[in-house]
Amino acid sequence: MNFVVAKAEVRTNVRETLRRCGYFGLANRYTGQVGYVRRLSLSQHYPRFHLYINQETDQQYQFSLHLDQKQASYQGSRTHSADYDEDTVKAEMARILSILQS
C-alpha cells in the first residue's frame, strides 16, 4: 500500500517517529535499501509490517507498506508471501499517519 504524507504535517523527525511507532531500520541485504520493520511477535520474525520511504522530496514523503507473512521459501528466491491492500495493512497505515501527524 502506497501513501503520501506532506512534510508540513509531520511534527518531528520522520525516522524518530517511526521508532516511536515500533519500527526499526533494516537494510535489505540484496539492494542495500533501508526499510523499517515492526514485528507482530516478540518471539518470531514473521509476520511483520515492512515500510519503505520510497521517495523524499522537499514537500512530502512517499511510503510503501506491506505485511510480510513469511520469509522466502526457496533458496535463492527473494519473493515472499505478503499482504498489500488488506484491512490489517490499512489499519496500520492509519495508525502510522495518526502518530506522524500528532
Residue pairs with C-beta under 8 A, 6 or more apart in sequence:
1 64
1 65
1 66
1 84
1 85
1 89
1 90
1 93
2 54
2 62
2 63
2 64
2 65
3 62
3 63
3 65
3 93
3 97
4 60
4 61
4 62
4 63
5 60
5 61
5 63
5 97
5 100
5 101
6 59
6 60
7 58
7 59
7 60
7 61
8 59
9 100
9 101
10 17
10 61
10 100
10 101
11 17
11 100
11 101
11 102
14 53
14 61
14 100
15 25
17 99
17 100
18 36
18 51
18 96
20 99
21 38
21 95
21 96
21 99
21 100
22 38
23 36
23 37
23 38
23 49
23 51
24 36
24 37
24 38
25 34
25 35
25 36
26 34
26 35
26 36
26 37
27 33
27 34
27 35
28 34
28 35
30 78
33 52
35 50
35 51
35 52
36 50
36 51
36 52
36 53
37 48
37 49
37 50
37 51
38 48
38 49
38 51
38 92
39 45
39 46
39 48
40 47
40 48
40 49
41 47
45 71
46 68
46 69
46 70
46 71
47 67
47 68
47 69
47 70
48 67
48 68
49 65
49 66
49 67
49 68
49 89
49 92
50 65
50 66
50 67
50 68
50 82
51 63
51 64
51 65
51 96
52 63
52 64
52 65
53 61
53 62
53 63
54 62
54 63
54 64
55 61
55 62
56 62
63 96
65 89
65 92
65 93
65 96
66 82
66 83
66 84
66 89
67 82
67 83
67 84
67 86
67 88
67 89
67 92
68 80
68 81
68 82
69 80
69 81
69 82
69 83
70 80
70 81
71 80
72 78
72 79
72 80
73 80
83 89
